[in-house]
Amino acid sequence: MEFTTLINTEELAKNLRDADWLIADCRFNLTDPSAGRRLYLKSHVPGACYVDLHEDLSGAPLTDLGRHPLPSPQALRSLFTRLGIGERTQVVAYDAADGGISARLWWLLRYMGHERVAVLDGGFKAWSEAGLPTEVQAFEPQSEVFRGSPKHEWLVRLEDVAGARCLVDARLAPRYRGEEEPLDPVAGHIPGARNHPFTRNVDERGRFLPGERLRDLFAETLGEHSAEEAVYYCGSGVTACQLSLAAAHAGLAPGKLYVGSWSEWCRDTTRPVALGPEPGTALSS
């Protein structure tokens, strides 16, 4: 069986020792970059390797100037080769709970043409709550040549943003409205963008909502636009990937990613900034 969006703890537990499966621990804290690796070394899913948002899932600023620039195709091939991801490999990524970080690995693999990748629904929290085994020993996978190629059409760059028909901001509502900004130098959002906080796609336990409910929520956000027209962004192109994941899980088109996101947009003081809610479209956090 192939998993391409989400996987539950029971299915992962059944396949823990499958040689064709790779488990990636993507836990990360934006305000404490070493916290994820510390958590990994303290306890993780057996056989999981650690994948770092800064060191592995970000790269040199080539396509964008955001806080987490998209790695080059060559860098991604090198990473996925080191992780041992071949054509038959089923990848399962997890983070602390809601997929806000692990979806970045999901998106990058799909961008590079690898379809067999899923996010653990509920993350490590769900695994722990189920009483499933953990280990502390770090795991280093055996390398296998990765041969994927990028789908450049999935990307929206800074110069393309003005032509986007439906911009969707994945940050929490207070950041979108410009009431607070803990990470970037300017508060607010790109004019015309609609707000769909990534946390809206999950329940209080960090589990993704049923597909029908997700479709309803995306319909509210997108309004007259189709899912194919959606361009998702966030602070730095990370949690926006969770919206693509949620859309795909709901049977919708995953949309495109403005990877530079707000951190790139607000670097240029000549670019317009919007504050407050967009009439008729802003959502609560």
TITORVEX-344401 format. One record per residue (C-alpha): residue number from 1; y, z, x. Coordinates in pm, 1 decimal, m for minus. Layout:
N
<site><resi>NUM</resi><yy>Y</yy><zz>Z</zz><xx>X</xx></site>
...
***
This chain:
285
<site><resi>1</resi><yy>0.0</yy><zz>0.0</zz><xx>0.0</xx></site>
<site><resi>2</resi><yy>348.2</yy><zz>m88.1</zz><xx>124.3</xx></site>
<site><resi>3</resi><yy>652.3</yy><zz>136.2</zz><xx>75.8</xx></site>
<site><resi>4</resi><yy>994.9</yy><zz>m29.4</zz><xx>86.5</xx></site>
<site><resi>5</resi><yy>1239.8</yy><zz>217.1</zz><xx>m71.4</xx></site>
<site><resi>6</resi><yy>1115.3</yy><zz>573.5</zz><xx>m129.9</xx></site>
<site><resi>7</resi><yy>793.6</yy><zz>763.3</zz><xx>m62.8</xx></site>
<site><resi>8</resi><yy>695.6</yy><zz>1107.3</zz><xx>m190.3</xx></site>
<site><resi>9</resi><yy>549.8</yy><zz>1394.7</zz><xx>10.1</xx></site>
<site><resi>10</resi><yy>198.6</yy><zz>1346.3</zz><xx>m129.4</xx></site>
<site><resi>11</resi><yy>175.0</yy><zz>984.7</zz><xx>m14.3</xx></site>
<site><resi>12</resi><yy>312.5</yy><zz>1069.9</zz><xx>328.6</xx></site>
<site><resi>13</resi><yy>70.2</yy><zz>1360.1</zz><xx>368.6</xx></site>
<site><resi>14</resi><yy>m222.8</yy><zz>1128.9</zz><xx>294.7</xx></site>
<site><resi>15</resi><yy>m119.2</yy><zz>889.3</zz><xx>571.1</xx></site>
<site><resi>16</resi><yy>m1.8</yy><zz>1128.8</zz><xx>843.0</xx></site>
<site><resi>17</resi><yy>m263.2</yy><zz>1016.6</zz><xx>1095.4</xx></site>
<site><resi>18</resi><yy>m251.8</yy><zz>645.5</zz><xx>1019.7</xx></site>
<site><resi>19</resi><yy>m195.1</yy><zz>462.7</zz><xx>1348.0</xx></site>
<site><resi>20</resi><yy>13.2</yy><zz>199.3</zz><xx>1168.0</xx></site>
<site><resi>21</resi><yy>263.7</yy><zz>455.5</zz><xx>1039.6</xx></site>
<site><resi>22</resi><yy>572.8</yy><zz>582.9</zz><xx>1219.2</xx></site>
<site><resi>23</resi><yy>760.7</yy><zz>890.2</zz><xx>1095.5</xx></site>
<site><resi>24</resi><yy>1123.8</yy><zz>930.8</zz><xx>1201.8</xx></site>
<site><resi>25</resi><yy>1313.3</yy><zz>1258.7</zz><xx>1175.0</xx></site>
<site><resi>26</resi><yy>1679.7</yy><zz>1162.0</zz><xx>1124.0</xx></site>
<site><resi>27</resi><yy>1832.1</yy><zz>1501.5</zz><xx>1051.6</xx></site>
<site><resi>28</resi><yy>2190.7</yy><zz>1515.1</zz><xx>1173.0</xx></site>
<site><resi>29</resi><yy>2508.0</yy><zz>1714.6</zz><xx>1119.2</xx></site>
<site><resi>30</resi><yy>2833.5</yy><zz>1522.4</zz><xx>1160.4</xx></site>
<site><resi>31</resi><yy>3023.9</yy><zz>1837.2</zz><xx>1258.7</xx></site>
<site><resi>32</resi><yy>2749.4</yy><zz>1964.4</zz><xx>1495.0</xx></site>
<site><resi>33</resi><yy>2585.4</yy><zz>1659.9</zz><xx>1657.0</xx></site>
<site><resi>34</resi><yy>2313.6</yy><zz>1857.1</zz><xx>1837.5</xx></site>
<site><resi>35</resi><yy>2199.4</yy><zz>2044.8</zz><xx>1526.8</xx></site>
<site><resi>36</resi><yy>1953.7</yy><zz>1779.8</zz><xx>1410.5</xx></site>
<site><resi>37</resi><yy>1761.2</yy><zz>1772.8</zz><xx>1736.9</xx></site>
<site><resi>38</resi><yy>1750.4</yy><zz>2154.3</zz><xx>1741.1</xx></site>
<site><resi>39</resi><yy>1602.8</yy><zz>2154.2</zz><xx>1391.8</xx></site>
<site><resi>40</resi><yy>1349.4</yy><zz>1891.7</zz><xx>1498.8</xx></site>
<site><resi>41</resi><yy>1234.4</yy><zz>2100.0</zz><xx>1795.8</xx></site>
<site><resi>42</resi><yy>1208.5</yy><zz>2405.0</zz><xx>1572.3</xx></site>
<site><resi>43</resi><yy>993.3</yy><zz>2236.6</zz><xx>1307.4</xx></site>
<site><resi>44</resi><yy>918.0</yy><zz>1882.0</zz><xx>1191.2</xx></site>
<site><resi>45</resi><yy>664.2</yy><zz>1670.0</zz><xx>1004.8</xx></site>
<site><resi>46</resi><yy>355.0</yy><zz>1630.3</zz><xx>1226.0</xx></site>
<site><resi>47</resi><yy>374.6</yy><zz>1317.7</zz><xx>1439.9</xx></site>
<site><resi>48</resi><yy>743.8</yy><zz>1257.3</zz><xx>1370.1</xx></site>
<site><resi>49</resi><yy>972.7</yy><zz>1136.2</zz><xx>1647.8</xx></site>
<site><resi>50</resi><yy>1342.2</yy><zz>1221.0</zz><xx>1652.0</xx></site>
<site><resi>51</resi><yy>1598.9</yy><zz>944.5</zz><xx>1593.7</xx></site>
<site><resi>52</resi><yy>1958.1</yy><zz>1040.3</zz><xx>1668.6</xx></site>
<site><resi>53</resi><yy>2247.3</yy><zz>902.2</zz><xx>1464.9</xx></site>
<site><resi>54</resi><yy>2484.1</yy><zz>892.8</zz><xx>1762.4</xx></site>
<site><resi>55</resi><yy>2244.8</yy><zz>788.3</zz><xx>2037.7</xx></site>
<site><resi>56</resi><yy>2006.1</yy><zz>560.1</zz><xx>1849.6</xx></site>
<site><resi>57</resi><yy>2155.4</yy><zz>442.3</zz><xx>1520.6</xx></site>
<site><resi>58</resi><yy>2503.6</yy><zz>367.8</zz><xx>1656.9</xx></site>
<site><resi>59</resi><yy>2608.5</yy><zz>139.4</zz><xx>1939.7</xx></site>
<site><resi>60</resi><yy>2892.0</yy><zz>m15.3</zz><xx>2136.3</xx></site>
<site><resi>61</resi><yy>3182.2</yy><zz>m135.0</zz><xx>1917.2</xx></site>
<site><resi>62</resi><yy>3101.1</yy><zz>m503.7</zz><xx>1870.9</xx></site>
<site><resi>63</resi><yy>3114.6</yy><zz>m574.3</zz><xx>1497.4</xx></site>
<site><resi>64</resi><yy>3341.4</yy><zz>m284.2</zz><xx>1409.0</xx></site>
<site><resi>65</resi><yy>3554.2</yy><zz>2.4</zz><xx>1538.4</xx></site>
<site><resi>66</resi><yy>3425.6</yy><zz>276.6</zz><xx>1311.8</xx></site>
<site><resi>67</resi><yy>3294.4</yy><zz>616.1</zz><xx>1420.5</xx></site>
<site><resi>68</resi><yy>2936.0</yy><zz>487.4</zz><xx>1415.5</xx></site>
<site><resi>69</resi><yy>2952.8</yy><zz>121.5</zz><xx>1520.5</xx></site>
<site><resi>70</resi><yy>2662.9</yy><zz>m104.1</zz><xx>1430.0</xx></site>
<site><resi>71</resi><yy>2427.7</yy><zz>m150.7</zz><xx>1727.9</xx></site>
<site><resi>72</resi><yy>2385.1</yy><zz>m506.9</zz><xx>1849.4</xx></site>
<site><resi>73</resi><yy>2066.2</yy><zz>m693.8</zz><xx>1752.2</xx></site>
<site><resi>74</resi><yy>1950.1</yy><zz>m663.5</zz><xx>2113.9</xx></site>
<site><resi>75</resi><yy>2004.6</yy><zz>m285.6</zz><xx>2108.5</xx></site>
<site><resi>76</resi><yy>1817.6</yy><zz>m256.0</zz><xx>1779.4</xx></site>
<site><resi>77</resi><yy>1525.2</yy><zz>m459.9</zz><xx>1910.4</xx></site>
<site><resi>78</resi><yy>1513.2</yy><zz>m232.3</zz><xx>2213.9</xx></site>
<site><resi>79</resi><yy>1522.3</yy><zz>81.3</zz><xx>1996.3</xx></site>
<site><resi>80</resi><yy>1257.0</yy><zz>m40.1</zz><xx>1754.8</xx></site>
<site><resi>81</resi><yy>1037.8</yy><zz>m154.8</zz><xx>2044.0</xx></site>
<site><resi>82</resi><yy>1063.8</yy><zz>192.6</zz><xx>2197.3</xx></site>
<site><resi>83</resi><yy>972.6</yy><zz>343.6</zz><xx>1862.8</xx></site>
<site><resi>84</resi><yy>664.6</yy><zz>122.4</zz><xx>1845.2</xx></site>
<site><resi>85</resi><yy>759.8</yy><zz>m70.1</zz><xx>1532.1</xx></site>
<site><resi>86</resi><yy>548.4</yy><zz>m383.7</zz><xx>1499.8</xx></site>
<site><resi>87</resi><yy>506.8</yy><zz>m620.6</zz><xx>1206.1</xx></site>
<site><resi>88</resi><yy>240.9</yy><zz>m399.0</zz><xx>1044.7</xx></site>
<site><resi>89</resi><yy>416.5</yy><zz>m65.9</zz><xx>1100.6</xx></site>
<site><resi>90</resi><yy>502.5</yy><zz>140.3</zz><xx>794.2</xx></site>
<site><resi>91</resi><yy>812.2</yy><zz>342.2</zz><xx>884.1</xx></site>
<site><resi>92</resi><yy>902.2</yy><zz>661.0</zz><xx>696.3</xx></site>
<site><resi>93</resi><yy>1242.9</yy><zz>816.2</zz><xx>767.6</xx></site>
<site><resi>94</resi><yy>1360.2</yy><zz>1155.9</zz><xx>651.0</xx></site>
<site><resi>95</resi><yy>1660.2</yy><zz>1382.8</zz><xx>684.4</xx></site>
<site><resi>96</resi><yy>1751.1</yy><zz>1724.8</zz><xx>548.0</xx></site>
<site><resi>97</resi><yy>1735.9</yy><zz>1626.2</zz><xx>180.5</xx></site>
<site><resi>98</resi><yy>1935.4</yy><zz>1349.5</zz><xx>11.4</xx></site>
<site><resi>99</resi><yy>1880.4</yy><zz>1043.3</zz><xx>231.5</xx></site>
<site><resi>100</resi><yy>2240.2</yy><zz>1030.8</zz><xx>350.3</xx></site>
<site><resi>101</resi><yy>2135.8</yy><zz>989.3</zz><xx>715.8</xx></site>
<site><resi>102</resi><yy>1781.7</yy><zz>850.0</zz><xx>700.7</xx></site>
<site><resi>103</resi><yy>1902.1</yy><zz>561.4</zz><xx>484.8</xx></site>
<site><resi>104</resi><yy>2093.1</yy><zz>435.8</zz><xx>791.0</xx></site>
<site><resi>105</resi><yy>1759.2</yy><zz>373.9</zz><xx>968.3</xx></site>
<site><resi>106</resi><yy>1618.3</yy><zz>222.2</zz><xx>648.6</xx></site>
<site><resi>107</resi><yy>1915.2</yy><zz>m14.8</zz><xx>628.3</xx></site>
<site><resi>108</resi><yy>1907.4</yy><zz>m110.1</zz><xx>996.8</xx></site>
<site><resi>109</resi><yy>1538.5</yy><zz>m199.1</zz><xx>984.3</xx></site>
<site><resi>110</resi><yy>1586.8</yy><zz>m406.5</zz><xx>670.7</xx></site>
<site><resi>111</resi><yy>1891.8</yy><zz>m572.9</zz><xx>829.4</xx></site>
<site><resi>112</resi><yy>1665.6</yy><zz>m669.2</zz><xx>1119.9</xx></site>
<site><resi>113</resi><yy>1403.6</yy><zz>m812.1</zz><xx>886.7</xx></site>
<site><resi>114</resi><yy>1151.0</yy><zz>m525.8</zz><xx>871.6</xx></site>
<site><resi>115</resi><yy>1061.7</yy><zz>m455.7</zz><xx>507.8</xx></site>
<site><resi>116</resi><yy>798.0</yy><zz>m184.2</zz><xx>551.0</xx></site>
<site><resi>117</resi><yy>1033.5</yy><zz>112.6</zz><xx>567.0</xx></site>
<site><resi>118</resi><yy>1091.4</yy><zz>395.3</zz><xx>319.3</xx></site>
<site><resi>119</resi><yy>1285.7</yy><zz>720.2</zz><xx>295.6</xx></site>
<site><resi>120</resi><yy>1103.9</yy><zz>1044.4</zz><xx>217.1</xx></site>
<site><resi>121</resi><yy>1228.4</yy><zz>1151.1</zz><xx>m124.8</xx></site>
<site><resi>122</resi><yy>1378.6</yy><zz>1498.7</zz><xx>m91.6</xx></site>
<site><resi>123</resi><yy>1355.3</yy><zz>1488.0</zz><xx>287.4</xx></site>
<site><resi>124</resi><yy>1228.2</yy><zz>1772.4</zz><xx>503.3</xx></site>
<site><resi>125</resi><yy>1331.4</yy><zz>2019.1</zz><xx>234.0</xx></site>
<site><resi>126</resi><yy>1078.9</yy><zz>1867.1</zz><xx>m7.0</xx></site>
<site><resi>127</resi><yy>811.7</yy><zz>1866.0</zz><xx>264.4</xx></site>
<site><resi>128</resi><yy>869.5</yy><zz>2234.5</zz><xx>338.1</xx></site>
<site><resi>129</resi><yy>881.4</yy><zz>2333.5</zz><xx>m28.7</xx></site>
<site><resi>130</resi><yy>544.7</yy><zz>2165.2</zz><xx>m80.9</xx></site>
<site><resi>131</resi><yy>392.7</yy><zz>2394.1</zz><xx>182.9</xx></site>
<site><resi>132</resi><yy>282.3</yy><zz>2100.0</zz><xx>396.7</xx></site>
<site><resi>133</resi><yy>209.4</yy><zz>2140.4</zz><xx>769.5</xx></site>
<site><resi>134</resi><yy>474.6</yy><zz>2119.5</zz><xx>1040.1</xx></site>
<site><resi>135</resi><yy>472.1</yy><zz>2121.2</zz><xx>1418.4</xx></site>
<site><resi>136</resi><yy>713.0</yy><zz>2187.9</zz><xx>1704.6</xx></site>
<site><resi>137</resi><yy>579.0</yy><zz>1953.2</zz><xx>1972.7</xx></site>
<site><resi>138</resi><yy>804.4</yy><zz>1653.2</zz><xx>2033.2</xx></site>
<site><resi>139</resi><yy>636.1</yy><zz>1317.9</zz><xx>1972.6</xx></site>
<site><resi>140</resi><yy>698.1</yy><zz>1001.5</zz><xx>2174.0</xx></site>
<site><resi>141</resi><yy>553.1</yy><zz>686.9</zz><xx>2012.5</xx></site>
<site><resi>142</resi><yy>385.5</yy><zz>410.4</zz><xx>2209.5</xx></site>
<site><resi>143</resi><yy>609.8</yy><zz>107.1</zz><xx>2242.3</xx></site>
<site><resi>144</resi><yy>537.1</yy><zz>m219.7</zz><xx>2065.6</xx></site>
<site><resi>145</resi><yy>747.6</yy><zz>m534.3</zz><xx>2081.6</xx></site>
<site><resi>146</resi><yy>981.1</yy><zz>m566.1</zz><xx>1784.1</xx></site>
<site><resi>147</resi><yy>1071.7</yy><zz>m926.1</zz><xx>1702.5</xx></site>
<site><resi>148</resi><yy>1304.4</yy><zz>m900.3</zz><xx>1403.9</xx></site>
<site><resi>149</resi><yy>1630.0</yy><zz>m1090.8</zz><xx>1361.0</xx></site>
<site><resi>150</resi><yy>1952.4</yy><zz>m978.1</zz><xx>1192.2</xx></site>
<site><resi>151</resi><yy>2061.9</yy><zz>m1078.5</zz><xx>845.2</xx></site>
<site><resi>152</resi><yy>2427.1</yy><zz>m1131.2</zz><xx>929.3</xx></site>
<site><resi>153</resi><yy>2507.2</yy><zz>m1209.2</zz><xx>566.9</xx></site>
<site><resi>154</resi><yy>2447.8</yy><zz>m841.9</zz><xx>481.3</xx></site>
<site><resi>155</resi><yy>2756.6</yy><zz>m740.5</zz><xx>679.3</xx></site>
<site><resi>156</resi><yy>3119.4</yy><zz>m726.1</zz><xx>576.2</xx></site>
<site><resi>157</resi><yy>3368.7</yy><zz>m695.9</zz><xx>859.5</xx></site>
<site><resi>158</resi><yy>3725.5</yy><zz>m573.7</zz><xx>857.5</xx></site>
<site><resi>159</resi><yy>3871.1</yy><zz>m921.0</zz><xx>810.4</xx></site>
<site><resi>160</resi><yy>3642.6</yy><zz>m980.0</zz><xx>509.7</xx></site>
<site><resi>161</resi><yy>3733.4</yy><zz>m665.4</zz><xx>315.3</xx></site>
<site><resi>162</resi><yy>4031.5</yy><zz>m820.3</zz><xx>137.1</xx></site>
<site><resi>163</resi><yy>3801.5</yy><zz>m1083.7</zz><xx>m13.7</xx></site>
<site><resi>164</resi><yy>3544.0</yy><zz>m837.4</zz><xx>m143.2</xx></site>
<site><resi>165</resi><yy>3512.0</yy><zz>m855.6</zz><xx>m521.6</xx></site>
<site><resi>166</resi><yy>3379.4</yy><zz>m502.3</zz><xx>m570.4</xx></site>
<site><resi>167</resi><yy>3438.2</yy><zz>m234.7</zz><xx>m306.1</xx></site>
<site><resi>168</resi><yy>3250.9</yy><zz>92.9</zz><xx>m359.7</xx></site>
<site><resi>169</resi><yy>3333.4</yy><zz>410.6</zz><xx>m166.1</xx></site>
<site><resi>170</resi><yy>3029.3</yy><zz>639.0</zz><xx>m115.6</xx></site>
<site><resi>171</resi><yy>3220.6</yy><zz>948.4</zz><xx>m1.7</xx></site>
<site><resi>172</resi><yy>3260.4</yy><zz>1261.2</zz><xx>m211.2</xx></site>
<site><resi>173</resi><yy>3541.2</yy><zz>1244.7</zz><xx>m466.8</xx></site>
<site><resi>174</resi><yy>3786.3</yy><zz>1480.3</zz><xx>m287.4</xx></site>
<site><resi>175</resi><yy>3776.7</yy><zz>1258.3</zz><xx>22.2</xx></site>
<site><resi>176</resi><yy>3807.1</yy><zz>943.3</zz><xx>m185.7</xx></site>
<site><resi>177</resi><yy>4110.3</yy><zz>1082.4</zz><xx>m366.4</xx></site>
<site><resi>178</resi><yy>4267.4</yy><zz>1190.4</zz><xx>m37.2</xx></site>
<site><resi>179</resi><yy>4264.8</yy><zz>1560.4</zz><xx>m120.2</xx></site>
<site><resi>180</resi><yy>4078.5</yy><zz>1642.9</zz><xx>201.3</xx></site>
<site><resi>181</resi><yy>3963.7</yy><zz>1459.5</zz><xx>513.3</xx></site>
<site><resi>182</resi><yy>3746.1</yy><zz>1657.0</zz><xx>758.0</xx></site>
<site><resi>183</resi><yy>3654.3</yy><zz>1371.5</zz><xx>994.5</xx></site>
<site><resi>184</resi><yy>3912.2</yy><zz>1093.0</zz><xx>1003.2</xx></site>
<site><resi>185</resi><yy>4286.5</yy><zz>1105.5</zz><xx>1086.5</xx></site>
<site><resi>186</resi><yy>4405.4</yy><zz>965.3</zz><xx>753.0</xx></site>
<site><resi>187</resi><yy>4302.6</yy><zz>1069.7</zz><xx>400.8</xx></site>
<site><resi>188</resi><yy>4256.4</yy><zz>834.7</zz><xx>108.8</xx></site>
<site><resi>189</resi><yy>4062.7</yy><zz>519.2</zz><xx>27.9</xx></site>
<site><resi>190</resi><yy>4088.2</yy><zz>143.0</zz><xx>49.3</xx></site>
<site><resi>191</resi><yy>4303.3</yy><zz>16.2</zz><xx>m239.5</xx></site>
<site><resi>192</resi><yy>4093.8</yy><zz>m118.6</zz><xx>m524.6</xx></site>
<site><resi>193</resi><yy>3775.0</yy><zz>61.0</zz><xx>m418.6</xx></site>
<site><resi>194</resi><yy>3569.8</yy><zz>241.7</zz><xx>m680.1</xx></site>
<site><resi>195</resi><yy>3412.0</yy><zz>579.6</zz><xx>m608.7</xx></site>
<site><resi>196</resi><yy>3036.9</yy><zz>639.6</zz><xx>m632.3</xx></site>
<site><resi>197</resi><yy>2957.7</yy><zz>952.8</zz><xx>m425.4</xx></site>
<site><resi>198</resi><yy>2618.3</yy><zz>920.1</zz><xx>m258.5</xx></site>
<site><resi>199</resi><yy>2524.2</yy><zz>1265.1</zz><xx>m388.8</xx></site>
<site><resi>200</resi><yy>2542.9</yy><zz>1124.1</zz><xx>m740.6</xx></site>
<site><resi>201</resi><yy>2216.1</yy><zz>939.5</zz><xx>m679.2</xx></site>
<site><resi>202</resi><yy>2013.0</yy><zz>1257.9</zz><xx>m632.1</xx></site>
<site><resi>203</resi><yy>1940.7</yy><zz>1572.9</zz><xx>m830.7</xx></site>
<site><resi>204</resi><yy>2009.9</yy><zz>1932.6</zz><xx>m729.2</xx></site>
<site><resi>205</resi><yy>1695.2</yy><zz>1933.8</zz><xx>m512.9</xx></site>
<site><resi>206</resi><yy>1797.5</yy><zz>1623.0</zz><xx>m320.0</xx></site>
<site><resi>207</resi><yy>1543.4</yy><zz>1399.4</zz><xx>m498.4</xx></site>
<site><resi>208</resi><yy>1651.1</yy><zz>1054.2</zz><xx>m611.2</xx></site>
<site><resi>209</resi><yy>1709.8</yy><zz>1009.5</zz><xx>m981.3</xx></site>
<site><resi>210</resi><yy>1474.6</yy><zz>788.2</zz><xx>m1183.9</xx></site>
<site><resi>211</resi><yy>1537.9</yy><zz>416.5</zz><xx>m1158.7</xx></site>
<site><resi>212</resi><yy>1665.3</yy><zz>383.8</zz><xx>m1514.9</xx></site>
<site><resi>213</resi><yy>1921.6</yy><zz>658.4</zz><xx>m1462.0</xx></site>
<site><resi>214</resi><yy>2033.1</yy><zz>503.1</zz><xx>m1133.9</xx></site>
<site><resi>215</resi><yy>2080.4</yy><zz>167.2</zz><xx>m1303.0</xx></site>
<site><resi>216</resi><yy>2302.2</yy><zz>332.8</zz><xx>m1563.4</xx></site>
<site><resi>217</resi><yy>2511.6</yy><zz>503.9</zz><xx>m1296.2</xx></site>
<site><resi>218</resi><yy>2557.7</yy><zz>184.1</zz><xx>m1098.1</xx></site>
<site><resi>219</resi><yy>2652.8</yy><zz>0.7</zz><xx>m1416.2</xx></site>
<site><resi>220</resi><yy>2924.6</yy><zz>260.9</zz><xx>m1476.5</xx></site>
<site><resi>221</resi><yy>3058.4</yy><zz>215.7</zz><xx>m1124.4</xx></site>
<site><resi>222</resi><yy>3032.9</yy><zz>m162.3</zz><xx>m1097.2</xx></site>
<site><resi>223</resi><yy>3169.1</yy><zz>m233.3</zz><xx>m1443.4</xx></site>
<site><resi>224</resi><yy>3207.1</yy><zz>m606.2</zz><xx>m1491.3</xx></site>
<site><resi>225</resi><yy>3066.3</yy><zz>m681.7</zz><xx>m1146.9</xx></site>
<site><resi>226</resi><yy>2704.2</yy><zz>m744.0</zz><xx>m1053.8</xx></site>
<site><resi>227</resi><yy>2511.3</yy><zz>m547.5</zz><xx>m792.6</xx></site>
<site><resi>228</resi><yy>2508.8</yy><zz>m860.5</zz><xx>m575.5</xx></site>
<site><resi>229</resi><yy>2888.5</yy><zz>m839.4</zz><xx>m551.2</xx></site>
<site><resi>230</resi><yy>2896.9</yy><zz>m476.2</zz><xx>m436.3</xx></site>
<site><resi>231</resi><yy>3028.5</yy><zz>m394.3</zz><xx>m89.7</xx></site>
<site><resi>232</resi><yy>2952.9</yy><zz>m33.9</zz><xx>1.0</xx></site>
<site><resi>233</resi><yy>3146.8</yy><zz>175.1</zz><xx>249.7</xx></site>
<site><resi>234</resi><yy>3188.4</yy><zz>542.7</zz><xx>339.4</xx></site>
<site><resi>235</resi><yy>3340.8</yy><zz>721.0</zz><xx>637.2</xx></site>
<site><resi>236</resi><yy>3154.7</yy><zz>532.9</zz><xx>908.5</xx></site>
<site><resi>237</resi><yy>2884.9</yy><zz>313.6</zz><xx>754.1</xx></site>
<site><resi>238</resi><yy>2615.9</yy><zz>582.1</zz><xx>728.0</xx></site>
<site><resi>239</resi><yy>2598.0</yy><zz>739.9</zz><xx>381.9</xx></site>
<site><resi>240</resi><yy>2697.9</yy><zz>405.3</zz><xx>228.7</xx></site>
<site><resi>241</resi><yy>2345.9</yy><zz>292.5</zz><xx>322.0</xx></site>
<site><resi>242</resi><yy>2212.6</yy><zz>549.4</zz><xx>75.5</xx></site>
<site><resi>243</resi><yy>2382.7</yy><zz>356.2</zz><xx>m205.8</xx></site>
<site><resi>244</resi><yy>2202.6</yy><zz>40.7</zz><xx>m94.1</xx></site>
<site><resi>245</resi><yy>1876.3</yy><zz>234.7</zz><xx>m91.2</xx></site>
<site><resi>246</resi><yy>1936.1</yy><zz>380.8</zz><xx>m436.9</xx></site>
<site><resi>247</resi><yy>2026.3</yy><zz>39.4</zz><xx>m576.2</xx></site>
<site><resi>248</resi><yy>1714.1</yy><zz>m119.0</zz><xx>m426.5</xx></site>
<site><resi>249</resi><yy>1498.5</yy><zz>165.0</zz><xx>m561.6</xx></site>
<site><resi>250</resi><yy>1647.4</yy><zz>100.5</zz><xx>m906.2</xx></site>
<site><resi>251</resi><yy>1551.4</yy><zz>m266.4</zz><xx>m883.4</xx></site>
<site><resi>252</resi><yy>1904.2</yy><zz>m385.7</zz><xx>m815.6</xx></site>
<site><resi>253</resi><yy>2039.5</yy><zz>m596.7</zz><xx>m532.5</xx></site>
<site><resi>254</resi><yy>2122.3</yy><zz>m369.5</zz><xx>m236.5</xx></site>
<site><resi>255</resi><yy>2470.5</yy><zz>m514.4</zz><xx>m194.1</xx></site>
<site><resi>256</resi><yy>2647.3</yy><zz>m550.5</zz><xx>138.2</xx></site>
<site><resi>257</resi><yy>2776.1</yy><zz>m297.3</zz><xx>390.3</xx></site>
<site><resi>258</resi><yy>3127.1</yy><zz>m270.6</zz><xx>529.4</xx></site>
<site><resi>259</resi><yy>2995.1</yy><zz>m102.3</zz><xx>839.5</xx></site>
<site><resi>260</resi><yy>3329.7</yy><zz>m4.8</zz><xx>992.8</xx></site>
<site><resi>261</resi><yy>3415.5</yy><zz>175.7</zz><xx>671.0</xx></site>
<site><resi>262</resi><yy>3709.0</yy><zz>413.4</zz><xx>627.0</xx></site>
<site><resi>263</resi><yy>3711.2</yy><zz>528.0</zz><xx>990.8</xx></site>
<site><resi>264</resi><yy>3786.6</yy><zz>171.3</zz><xx>1098.7</xx></site>
<site><resi>265</resi><yy>4023.1</yy><zz>86.8</zz><xx>813.0</xx></site>
<site><resi>266</resi><yy>4248.0</yy><zz>389.2</zz><xx>867.5</xx></site>
<site><resi>267</resi><yy>4279.0</yy><zz>329.1</zz><xx>1245.1</xx></site>
<site><resi>268</resi><yy>4531.5</yy><zz>56.1</zz><xx>1170.1</xx></site>
<site><resi>269</resi><yy>4844.1</yy><zz>226.3</zz><xx>1034.5</xx></site>
<site><resi>270</resi><yy>4966.7</yy><zz>m103.2</zz><xx>887.1</xx></site>
<site><resi>271</resi><yy>4678.4</yy><zz>m118.8</zz><xx>638.6</xx></site>
<site><resi>272</resi><yy>4743.5</yy><zz>15.5</zz><xx>289.5</xx></site>
<site><resi>273</resi><yy>4598.3</yy><zz>348.8</zz><xx>179.2</xx></site>
<site><resi>274</resi><yy>4539.7</yy><zz>457.1</zz><xx>m179.9</xx></site>
<site><resi>275</resi><yy>4542.6</yy><zz>815.7</zz><xx>m301.6</xx></site>
<site><resi>276</resi><yy>4413.5</yy><zz>970.9</zz><xx>m621.1</xx></site>
<site><resi>277</resi><yy>4170.2</yy><zz>821.6</zz><xx>m872.0</xx></site>
<site><resi>278</resi><yy>4141.7</yy><zz>458.0</zz><xx>m963.1</xx></site>
<site><resi>279</resi><yy>4225.6</yy><zz>426.3</zz><xx>m1336.0</xx></site>
<site><resi>280</resi><yy>3907.1</yy><zz>423.8</zz><xx>m1542.0</xx></site>
<site><resi>281</resi><yy>3670.6</yy><zz>414.9</zz><xx>m1246.1</xx></site>
<site><resi>282</resi><yy>3693.4</yy><zz>738.3</zz><xx>m1043.7</xx></site>
<site><resi>283</resi><yy>3392.0</yy><zz>968.7</zz><xx>m1065.1</xx></site>
<site><resi>284</resi><yy>3356.2</yy><zz>1337.8</zz><xx>m1010.1</xx></site>
<site><resi>285</resi><yy>3167.5</yy><zz>1465.1</zz><xx>m706.8</xx></site>
***
